[in-house]
């Protein structure tokens, strides 16, 4: 199957075993017959290529509307339009919304986004008046998506490919990190920001963080986000 469909195929469990499913044309169906000695074909709806869009729904966080470019934008909203791509983050995940909510509570200033993904938090920060906005991610696709999305939204984000556990982090008023709890704990001693917003983990995780004083925790849909201030 990998040789026939290197772009991917689906494995579906059934009572009789595992069914291997490929979305293809009559030529691909014929190849399946030659290789496996049989295949079952079903027509799919003509709009199957666009059905993935149904999984990307917009969200409203205060005055901010975060969503994909094909959705209608409310007239009274400040928009953050994110093109879903190969980078993580469209704004719909509870941890992203929690980070935005905590950003809204802070006085705008300089901010660094640690693990920027698609750039949704960087762009949201810029829309909220934070400046400058600096972003890091170890994934080249993520940085490319952040730059592209920032340009599409008409904001300035300085995005760079870097490992946040080894790069020299800038001094900023705020750092935001929607990452795993172990990564947050590893990077915290290197953060040079007065305030830190962390998320990407469960409410069962501890609130203590080296070098920071815990201010408050918010939870939503079994996810947690924390606001910290640098320890004196």
VEXDREN-864560 format. One record per residue (C-alpha): chain; x, y, z. Coordinates in steps of 0.2 Angstrom, whole numbers, plus 5000, padded with zeros to 4 digits. Layout:
<pts>
- kette, u, v, w
- A, X, Y, Z $
...
</pts>
This chain:
<pts>
- kette, u, v, w
- A, 5000, 5000, 5000 $
- A, 5014, 5012, 5004 $
- A, 5022, 5009, 4987 $
- A, 5005, 5011, 4978 $
- A, 5000, 5026, 4988 $
- A, 5015, 5035, 4996 $
- A, 5004, 5050, 5000 $
- A, 4995, 5040, 5012 $
- A, 4980, 5028, 5015 $
- A, 4968, 5024, 5030 $
- A, 4967, 5009, 5041 $
- A, 4950, 5005, 5047 $
- A, 4947, 4991, 5060 $
- A, 4933, 4979, 5057 $
- A, 4927, 4963, 5065 $
- A, 4936, 4953, 5050 $
- A, 4952, 4962, 5052 $
- A, 4959, 4979, 5046 $
- A, 4953, 4987, 5030 $
- A, 4965, 4998, 5020 $
- A, 4957, 5012, 5011 $
- A, 4964, 5024, 4998 $
- A, 4956, 5039, 4990 $
- A, 4961, 5036, 4972 $
- A, 4954, 5036, 4954 $
- A, 4950, 5021, 4942 $
- A, 4969, 5019, 4938 $
- A, 4973, 5017, 4956 $
- A, 4958, 5005, 4959 $
- A, 4965, 4994, 4944 $
- A, 4983, 4994, 4952 $
- A, 4975, 4988, 4968 $
- A, 4967, 4973, 4959 $
- A, 4983, 4968, 4951 $
- A, 4993, 4968, 4967 $
- A, 4980, 4961, 4979 $
- A, 4969, 4951, 4967 $
- A, 4954, 4961, 4972 $
- A, 4947, 4977, 4979 $
- A, 4931, 4985, 4983 $
- A, 4927, 5003, 4976 $
- A, 4914, 5016, 4982 $
- A, 4911, 5033, 4975 $
- A, 4914, 5047, 4987 $
- A, 4905, 5064, 4987 $
- A, 4912, 5077, 4975 $
- A, 4916, 5089, 4989 $
- A, 4927, 5077, 4998 $
- A, 4943, 5088, 4995 $
- A, 4935, 5102, 5005 $
- A, 4927, 5092, 5019 $
- A, 4942, 5094, 5031 $
- A, 4937, 5113, 5032 $
- A, 4923, 5107, 5043 $
- A, 4935, 5103, 5057 $
- A, 4942, 5121, 5058 $
- A, 4929, 5132, 5066 $
- A, 4931, 5150, 5071 $
- A, 4931, 5155, 5090 $
- A, 4928, 5172, 5098 $
- A, 4939, 5177, 5113 $
- A, 4933, 5194, 5119 $
- A, 4935, 5206, 5105 $
- A, 4946, 5194, 5095 $
- A, 4939, 5183, 5082 $
- A, 4951, 5169, 5077 $
- A, 4947, 5158, 5062 $
- A, 4951, 5152, 5045 $
- A, 4950, 5163, 5029 $
- A, 4934, 5155, 5022 $
- A, 4923, 5159, 5037 $
- A, 4913, 5175, 5038 $
- A, 4920, 5188, 5050 $
- A, 4909, 5197, 5062 $
- A, 4909, 5216, 5059 $
- A, 4912, 5221, 5077 $
- A, 4927, 5209, 5079 $
- A, 4946, 5212, 5078 $
- A, 4951, 5197, 5067 $
- A, 4965, 5185, 5068 $
- A, 4964, 5175, 5051 $
- A, 4974, 5159, 5052 $
- A, 4977, 5148, 5037 $
- A, 4977, 5130, 5043 $
- A, 4993, 5121, 5036 $
- A, 5007, 5110, 5042 $
- A, 5010, 5120, 5058 $
- A, 5001, 5117, 5074 $
- A, 4988, 5130, 5080 $
- A, 4972, 5137, 5072 $
- A, 4965, 5146, 5088 $
- A, 4951, 5133, 5092 $
- A, 4961, 5123, 5105 $
- A, 4956, 5128, 5123 $
- A, 4974, 5131, 5127 $
- A, 4976, 5144, 5114 $
- A, 4960, 5153, 5120 $
- A, 4966, 5152, 5138 $
- A, 4983, 5161, 5133 $
- A, 4974, 5174, 5123 $
- A, 4962, 5177, 5138 $
- A, 4977, 5180, 5149 $
- A, 4986, 5191, 5137 $
- A, 4971, 5202, 5137 $
- A, 4972, 5205, 5155 $
- A, 4990, 5212, 5154 $
- A, 4997, 5229, 5149 $
- A, 5003, 5228, 5131 $
- A, 5022, 5228, 5129 $
- A, 5035, 5217, 5121 $
- A, 5032, 5199, 5120 $
- A, 5040, 5183, 5115 $
- A, 5031, 5167, 5109 $
- A, 5040, 5151, 5114 $
- A, 5035, 5138, 5101 $
- A, 5024, 5149, 5090 $
- A, 5017, 5135, 5079 $
- A, 5006, 5144, 5066 $
- A, 5008, 5160, 5074 $
- A, 4991, 5162, 5081 $
- A, 4997, 5169, 5098 $
- A, 5010, 5180, 5091 $
- A, 4997, 5188, 5079 $
- A, 4984, 5189, 5093 $
- A, 4997, 5198, 5104 $
- A, 5001, 5210, 5090 $
- A, 4982, 5214, 5087 $
- A, 4981, 5217, 5106 $
- A, 4994, 5230, 5104 $
- A, 5010, 5221, 5110 $
- A, 5026, 5227, 5102 $
- A, 5038, 5221, 5097 $
- A, 5032, 5203, 5095 $
- A, 5046, 5190, 5094 $
- A, 5043, 5171, 5090 $
- A, 5053, 5155, 5090 $
- A, 5050, 5138, 5084 $
- A, 5061, 5123, 5080 $
- A, 5050, 5118, 5065 $
- A, 5054, 5127, 5049 $
- A, 5036, 5125, 5043 $
- A, 5030, 5133, 5059 $
- A, 5041, 5148, 5056 $
- A, 5036, 5149, 5038 $
- A, 5017, 5148, 5043 $
- A, 5019, 5162, 5056 $
- A, 5028, 5174, 5044 $
- A, 5014, 5170, 5031 $
- A, 5000, 5172, 5043 $
- A, 5007, 5188, 5051 $
- A, 5009, 5196, 5033 $
- A, 4991, 5191, 5029 $
- A, 4985, 5199, 5045 $
- A, 4995, 5215, 5042 $
- A, 5005, 5214, 5058 $
- A, 5024, 5213, 5062 $
- A, 5031, 5197, 5070 $
- A, 5049, 5193, 5070 $
- A, 5049, 5174, 5068 $
- A, 5065, 5163, 5069 $
- A, 5069, 5145, 5068 $
- A, 5077, 5141, 5085 $
- A, 5077, 5128, 5099 $
- A, 5070, 5138, 5114 $
- A, 5080, 5127, 5126 $
- A, 5096, 5133, 5118 $
- A, 5094, 5150, 5110 $
- A, 5097, 5166, 5120 $
- A, 5080, 5172, 5124 $
- A, 5076, 5191, 5123 $
- A, 5071, 5202, 5138 $
- A, 5053, 5206, 5136 $
- A, 5038, 5211, 5146 $
- A, 5029, 5195, 5143 $
- A, 5033, 5177, 5137 $
- A, 5019, 5165, 5131 $
- A, 5022, 5147, 5130 $
- A, 5009, 5135, 5124 $
- A, 5019, 5119, 5125 $
- A, 5021, 5104, 5136 $
- A, 5023, 5105, 5155 $
- A, 5040, 5097, 5155 $
- A, 5046, 5109, 5141 $
- A, 5039, 5124, 5150 $
- A, 5049, 5118, 5166 $
- A, 5065, 5116, 5156 $
- A, 5064, 5133, 5148 $
- A, 5058, 5143, 5163 $
- A, 5075, 5146, 5170 $
- A, 5081, 5154, 5154 $
- A, 5066, 5165, 5152 $
- A, 5070, 5184, 5154 $
- A, 5053, 5191, 5155 $
- A, 5043, 5199, 5169 $
- A, 5028, 5189, 5166 $
- A, 5025, 5172, 5159 $
- A, 5009, 5163, 5152 $
- A, 5011, 5145, 5151 $
- A, 4998, 5132, 5144 $
- A, 4997, 5116, 5135 $
- A, 4995, 5104, 5150 $
- A, 4982, 5097, 5161 $
- A, 4975, 5104, 5178 $
- A, 4983, 5090, 5187 $
- A, 5000, 5097, 5183 $
- A, 5009, 5107, 5197 $
- A, 5008, 5126, 5197 $
- A, 5026, 5129, 5204 $
- A, 5039, 5135, 5192 $
- A, 5057, 5139, 5195 $
- A, 5061, 5158, 5195 $
- A, 5043, 5163, 5194 $
- A, 5029, 5167, 5207 $
- A, 5012, 5159, 5202 $
- A, 4998, 5172, 5200 $
- A, 4983, 5162, 5195 $
- A, 4977, 5147, 5185 $
- A, 4962, 5146, 5173 $
- A, 4955, 5130, 5166 $
- A, 4944, 5125, 5152 $
- A, 4939, 5108, 5144 $
- A, 4952, 5098, 5155 $
- A, 4966, 5110, 5150 $
- A, 4975, 5123, 5161 $
- A, 4984, 5139, 5158 $
- A, 4995, 5149, 5171 $
- A, 5000, 5167, 5173 $
- A, 5017, 5169, 5182 $
- A, 5027, 5184, 5187 $
- A, 5046, 5184, 5189 $
- A, 5052, 5181, 5206 $
- A, 5061, 5195, 5215 $
</pts>
